[in-house]
Amino acid sequence: MQGYLNRLAVFDLLLGLALTVIVAWALLGTCFKLYQWASTPSPLPIPLTPAPRTRYGVVVRLLAEIVLFRALAKANRVTWLASVFFHYGLLFVLIMHVRFFFASIPSSLLPFIVWSGWAALAMLLGLCVLLIRRIVVDRYRYISTPSDYLHLLLLISIGLSGVALKRLWPVDTFGVGEFLRGALTLQWQALPDGVVLVVHLVLVLLLFFVFPISKLLHGVGIVFSPTLNERDTSARSSSKGKPSQ
Protein backbone atom coordinates (compact mmCIF):
# COMPACT_ATOMS: atom_id res chain seq x y z
CA MET A 1 0.00 0.00 0.00
CA GLN A 2 2.85 2.37 0.83
CA GLY A 3 4.47 1.74 -2.53
CA TYR A 4 1.17 2.39 -4.26
CA LEU A 5 0.78 5.72 -2.46
CA ASN A 6 4.32 6.65 -3.43
CA ARG A 7 3.51 6.09 -7.09
CA LEU A 8 0.20 7.89 -6.96
CA ALA A 9 0.09 11.57 -6.01
CA VAL A 10 -2.07 12.31 -2.97
CA PHE A 11 -4.05 14.92 -4.90
CA ASP A 12 -4.82 12.43 -7.65
CA LEU A 13 -5.93 9.90 -5.07
CA LEU A 14 -8.22 12.40 -3.35
CA LEU A 15 -9.68 13.48 -6.68
CA GLY A 16 -10.25 9.86 -7.67
CA LEU A 17 -11.93 9.12 -4.33
CA ALA A 18 -14.12 12.20 -4.75
CA LEU A 19 -15.14 11.00 -8.20
CA THR A 20 -16.03 7.54 -6.85
CA VAL A 21 -18.08 8.89 -3.96
CA ILE A 22 -19.90 11.62 -5.91
CA VAL A 23 -20.81 9.33 -8.81
CA ALA A 24 -22.21 6.83 -6.29
CA TRP A 25 -24.12 9.66 -4.60
CA ALA A 26 -25.52 10.87 -7.92
CA LEU A 27 -26.71 7.40 -8.93
CA LEU A 28 -28.18 6.49 -5.54
CA GLY A 29 -29.73 9.91 -5.05
CA THR A 30 -31.34 9.84 -8.48
CA CYS A 31 -32.68 6.32 -7.94
CA PHE A 32 -34.10 7.32 -4.55
CA LYS A 33 -35.80 10.35 -6.05
CA LEU A 34 -37.30 8.22 -8.82
CA TYR A 35 -38.54 5.75 -6.20
CA GLN A 36 -40.18 8.60 -4.29
CA TRP A 37 -41.96 9.84 -7.39
CA ALA A 38 -43.03 6.36 -8.45
CA SER A 39 -44.41 5.50 -5.00
CA THR A 40 -46.27 8.80 -4.47
CA PRO A 41 -50.01 8.20 -5.00
CA SER A 42 -51.96 10.41 -7.36
CA PRO A 43 -55.61 9.80 -6.37
CA LEU A 44 -57.10 12.61 -8.44
CA PRO A 45 -57.12 12.44 -12.26
CA ILE A 46 -55.47 15.66 -13.46
CA PRO A 47 -54.38 15.04 -17.07
CA LEU A 48 -53.48 18.11 -19.05
CA THR A 49 -56.09 18.45 -21.77
CA PRO A 50 -56.41 17.53 -24.52
CA ALA A 51 -55.19 14.24 -23.10
CA PRO A 52 -54.90 10.82 -24.80
CA ARG A 53 -57.42 8.12 -23.90
CA THR A 54 -55.12 5.10 -24.20
CA ARG A 55 -51.83 4.05 -22.63
CA TYR A 56 -50.27 4.02 -26.08
CA GLY A 57 -51.35 7.63 -26.49
CA VAL A 58 -49.76 8.49 -23.14
CA VAL A 59 -46.46 6.94 -24.26
CA VAL A 60 -46.56 8.90 -27.52
CA ARG A 61 -47.34 12.08 -25.64
CA LEU A 62 -44.45 11.59 -23.20
CA LEU A 63 -42.05 10.82 -26.06
CA ALA A 64 -43.16 13.98 -27.86
CA GLU A 65 -42.40 16.01 -24.74
CA ILE A 66 -39.07 14.31 -24.01
CA VAL A 67 -37.74 14.14 -27.56
CA LEU A 68 -39.38 17.10 -29.30
CA PHE A 69 -40.27 19.45 -26.38
CA ARG A 70 -43.72 19.81 -27.94
CA ALA A 71 -45.27 22.00 -25.24
CA LEU A 72 -42.29 24.35 -25.27
CA ALA A 73 -42.45 24.63 -29.05
CA LYS A 74 -46.05 25.79 -28.78
CA ALA A 75 -45.22 28.29 -26.02
CA ASN A 76 -42.08 30.00 -27.33
CA ARG A 77 -40.12 29.11 -30.46
CA VAL A 78 -36.89 30.91 -29.42
CA THR A 79 -36.78 29.12 -26.07
CA TRP A 80 -37.65 25.86 -27.80
CA LEU A 81 -34.81 26.23 -30.31
CA ALA A 82 -32.32 27.13 -27.56
CA SER A 83 -33.44 24.09 -25.56
CA VAL A 84 -33.05 21.82 -28.59
CA PHE A 85 -29.53 23.14 -29.22
CA PHE A 86 -28.57 22.70 -25.57
CA HIS A 87 -30.10 19.29 -24.89
CA TYR A 88 -29.09 17.60 -28.13
CA GLY A 89 -25.65 19.21 -28.07
CA LEU A 90 -25.21 17.90 -24.53
CA LEU A 91 -26.44 14.44 -25.54
CA PHE A 92 -23.95 14.38 -28.41
CA VAL A 93 -21.10 15.43 -26.09
CA LEU A 94 -22.05 12.85 -23.45
CA ILE A 95 -22.07 10.06 -26.02
CA MET A 96 -18.63 11.20 -27.16
CA HIS A 97 -17.38 10.97 -23.55
CA VAL A 98 -18.34 7.27 -23.45
CA ARG A 99 -15.01 6.61 -25.19
CA PHE A 100 -13.21 7.19 -21.87
CA PHE A 101 -14.73 4.01 -20.49
CA PHE A 102 -13.00 1.85 -23.14
CA ALA A 103 -9.30 1.13 -23.48
CA SER A 104 -9.66 1.55 -27.25
CA ILE A 105 -12.20 3.79 -28.96
CA PRO A 106 -15.16 1.84 -30.42
CA SER A 107 -15.64 2.58 -34.11
CA SER A 108 -19.29 3.43 -33.46
CA LEU A 109 -18.20 6.50 -31.47
CA LEU A 110 -15.94 7.96 -34.16
CA PRO A 111 -18.71 10.06 -35.82
CA PHE A 112 -19.57 11.58 -32.44
CA ILE A 113 -15.93 12.46 -31.79
CA VAL A 114 -15.56 14.07 -35.22
CA TRP A 115 -18.63 16.27 -34.72
CA SER A 116 -18.15 16.88 -30.99
CA GLY A 117 -16.85 20.40 -31.60
CA TRP A 118 -20.07 21.45 -33.35
CA ALA A 119 -22.10 19.73 -30.63
CA ALA A 120 -20.28 21.66 -27.91
CA LEU A 121 -20.86 24.90 -29.82
CA ALA A 122 -24.59 24.14 -30.12
CA MET A 123 -24.75 23.32 -26.41
CA LEU A 124 -23.04 26.56 -25.40
CA LEU A 125 -25.17 28.63 -27.78
CA GLY A 126 -28.36 27.17 -26.33
CA LEU A 127 -27.17 27.73 -22.75
CA CYS A 128 -26.24 31.35 -23.43
CA VAL A 129 -29.65 32.06 -24.97
CA LEU A 130 -31.40 30.46 -21.98
CA LEU A 131 -29.29 32.52 -19.58
CA ILE A 132 -29.90 35.78 -21.45
CA ARG A 133 -33.63 35.00 -21.52
CA ARG A 134 -33.71 34.74 -17.74
CA ILE A 135 -31.88 38.05 -17.38
CA VAL A 136 -33.65 40.11 -20.05
CA VAL A 137 -37.27 38.87 -20.14
CA ASP A 138 -39.23 40.23 -17.17
CA ARG A 139 -41.57 37.28 -16.63
CA TYR A 140 -38.68 34.77 -16.65
CA ARG A 141 -36.56 36.96 -14.38
CA TYR A 142 -39.47 37.21 -11.92
CA ILE A 143 -39.83 33.43 -11.49
CA SER A 144 -36.09 32.66 -11.60
CA THR A 145 -34.22 31.70 -8.43
CA PRO A 146 -30.46 31.97 -7.76
CA SER A 147 -30.11 28.23 -8.41
CA ASP A 148 -31.51 28.68 -11.94
CA TYR A 149 -28.67 31.06 -12.78
CA LEU A 150 -26.06 28.96 -11.00
CA HIS A 151 -27.08 25.81 -12.90
CA LEU A 152 -26.76 27.60 -16.23
CA LEU A 153 -23.43 29.19 -15.29
CA LEU A 154 -22.11 25.82 -14.09
CA LEU A 155 -23.08 24.13 -17.36
CA ILE A 156 -21.56 26.97 -19.40
CA SER A 157 -18.33 26.74 -17.39
CA ILE A 158 -18.15 22.99 -17.97
CA GLY A 159 -18.72 23.50 -21.69
CA LEU A 160 -16.10 26.26 -21.99
CA SER A 161 -13.48 24.31 -20.06
CA GLY A 162 -14.19 21.24 -22.20
CA VAL A 163 -13.77 23.26 -25.40
CA ALA A 164 -10.53 24.71 -24.00
CA LEU A 165 -9.23 21.18 -23.40
CA LYS A 166 -10.05 20.22 -26.97
CA ARG A 167 -8.81 23.34 -28.75
CA LEU A 168 -6.28 25.15 -26.56
CA TRP A 169 -4.78 22.85 -23.93
CA PRO A 170 -5.15 19.24 -25.13
CA VAL A 171 -4.38 16.51 -22.62
CA ASP A 172 -3.54 12.82 -22.69
CA THR A 173 -7.01 11.38 -23.34
CA PHE A 174 -5.78 7.83 -22.78
CA GLY A 175 -4.51 8.83 -19.33
CA VAL A 176 -7.82 10.54 -18.58
CA GLY A 177 -9.62 7.34 -19.53
CA GLU A 178 -7.39 5.32 -17.20
CA PHE A 179 -8.10 7.75 -14.36
CA LEU A 180 -11.89 7.60 -14.88
CA ARG A 181 -11.99 3.82 -15.27
CA GLY A 182 -9.82 3.45 -12.19
CA ALA A 183 -12.12 5.64 -10.09
CA LEU A 184 -15.16 3.60 -11.11
CA THR A 185 -13.45 0.24 -10.49
CA LEU A 186 -11.78 1.32 -7.22
CA GLN A 187 -8.33 1.02 -8.83
CA TRP A 188 -7.36 4.68 -8.69
CA GLN A 189 -4.84 5.99 -11.20
CA ALA A 190 -2.90 9.21 -11.65
CA LEU A 191 -4.55 12.07 -13.50
CA PRO A 192 -2.63 13.58 -16.45
CA ASP A 193 -1.17 17.03 -15.81
CA GLY A 194 -3.27 20.05 -16.66
CA VAL A 195 -4.85 22.84 -14.63
CA VAL A 196 -7.77 23.21 -17.04
CA LEU A 197 -8.38 19.46 -16.84
CA VAL A 198 -8.61 19.64 -13.04
CA VAL A 199 -10.97 22.63 -13.26
CA HIS A 200 -13.15 20.80 -15.78
CA LEU A 201 -13.28 17.67 -13.65
CA VAL A 202 -14.08 19.57 -10.44
CA LEU A 203 -16.93 21.41 -12.20
CA VAL A 204 -18.32 18.11 -13.47
CA LEU A 205 -18.15 16.66 -9.94
CA LEU A 206 -20.04 19.69 -8.65
CA LEU A 207 -22.71 19.09 -11.29
CA PHE A 208 -22.98 15.42 -10.30
CA PHE A 209 -23.28 16.41 -6.65
CA VAL A 210 -26.20 18.83 -7.12
CA PHE A 211 -27.97 16.79 -9.81
CA PRO A 212 -30.17 14.57 -7.57
CA ILE A 213 -31.27 17.54 -5.43
CA SER A 214 -31.83 20.14 -8.12
CA LYS A 215 -34.19 21.08 -10.95
CA LEU A 216 -31.76 19.39 -13.34
CA LEU A 217 -33.58 16.15 -12.60
CA HIS A 218 -36.63 17.40 -14.53
CA GLY A 219 -35.54 15.49 -17.63
CA VAL A 220 -36.31 12.23 -15.84
CA GLY A 221 -39.05 13.56 -13.59
CA ILE A 222 -41.29 14.51 -16.51
CA VAL A 223 -42.20 10.83 -16.88
CA PHE A 224 -43.78 10.93 -13.40
CA SER A 225 -45.80 14.10 -14.00
CA PRO A 226 -49.50 13.18 -13.48
CA THR A 227 -50.59 15.92 -15.87
CA LEU A 228 -48.74 14.11 -18.67
CA ASN A 229 -48.79 10.41 -17.75
CA GLU A 230 -52.53 10.10 -17.09
CA ARG A 231 -55.25 9.26 -19.58
CA ASP A 232 -58.46 11.14 -20.17
CA THR A 233 -61.12 8.76 -18.86
CA SER A 234 -63.94 11.30 -18.63
CA ALA A 235 -65.48 10.45 -22.02
CA ARG A 236 -65.37 6.71 -21.31
CA SER A 237 -66.89 7.17 -17.84
CA SER A 238 -69.67 9.39 -19.11
CA SER A 239 -70.56 6.92 -21.87
CA LYS A 240 -70.78 4.09 -19.33
CA GLY A 241 -73.07 6.13 -17.14
CA LYS A 242 -75.62 6.79 -19.90
CA PRO A 243 -78.78 4.68 -19.74
CA SER A 244 -79.30 2.29 -22.59
CA GLN A 245 -81.96 3.25 -25.14
Secondary structure as the mmCIF struct_conf table of DSSP 4:
data_model
#
loop_
_struct_conf.conf_type_id
_struct_conf.id
_struct_conf.beg_label_comp_id
_struct_conf.beg_label_asym_id
_struct_conf.beg_label_seq_id
_struct_conf.end_label_comp_id
_struct_conf.end_label_asym_id
_struct_conf.end_label_seq_id
HELX_RH_AL_P HELX_RH_AL_P1 GLN A 2 ARG A 7
BEND BEND1 LEU A 8 LEU A 8
HELX_RH_AL_P HELX_RH_AL_P2 VAL A 10 SER A 39
BEND BEND2 THR A 40 THR A 40
BEND BEND3 LEU A 44 LEU A 44
HELX_LH_PP_P HELX_LH_PP_P1 PRO A 47 LEU A 48
BEND BEND4 THR A 49 PRO A 50
BEND BEND5 ARG A 53 THR A 54
HELX_RH_AL_P HELX_RH_AL_P3 ARG A 55 LEU A 68
HELX_RH_AL_P HELX_RH_AL_P4 ARG A 70 ALA A 75
HELX_RH_AL_P HELX_RH_AL_P5 ARG A 77 HIS A 97
HELX_RH_3T_P HELX_RH_3T_P1 VAL A 98 PHE A 101
BEND BEND6 PHE A 102 SER A 104
HELX_RH_3T_P HELX_RH_3T_P2 SER A 107 LEU A 109
HELX_RH_AL_P HELX_RH_AL_P6 LEU A 110 VAL A 114
TURN_TY1_P TURN_TY1_P1 TRP A 115 TRP A 115
HELX_RH_AL_P HELX_RH_AL_P7 SER A 116 VAL A 136
HELX_RH_AL_P HELX_RH_AL_P8 ASP A 138 ILE A 143
HELX_RH_AL_P HELX_RH_AL_P9 PRO A 146 ARG A 167
TURN_TY1_P TURN_TY1_P2 LEU A 168 LEU A 168
BEND BEND7 TRP A 169 TRP A 169
HELX_RH_AL_P HELX_RH_AL_P10 THR A 173 LEU A 184
TURN_TY1_P TURN_TY1_P3 THR A 185 LEU A 186
HELX_LH_PP_P HELX_LH_PP_P2 ALA A 190 PRO A 192
BEND BEND8 ASP A 193 ASP A 193
HELX_RH_AL_P HELX_RH_AL_P11 VAL A 195 VAL A 210
HELX_RH_3T_P HELX_RH_3T_P3 PHE A 211 ILE A 213
BEND BEND9 SER A 214 SER A 214
HELX_RH_3T_P HELX_RH_3T_P4 LYS A 215 LEU A 217
HELX_RH_AL_P HELX_RH_AL_P12 HIS A 218 GLY A 221
HELX_RH_3T_P HELX_RH_3T_P5 ILE A 222 PHE A 224
HELX_RH_AL_P HELX_RH_AL_P13 PRO A 226 ASN A 229
HELX_RH_AL_P HELX_RH_AL_P14 SER A 234 GLY A 241
BEND BEND10 LYS A 242 LYS A 242
HELX_LH_PP_P HELX_LH_PP_P3 PRO A 243 SER A 244
#
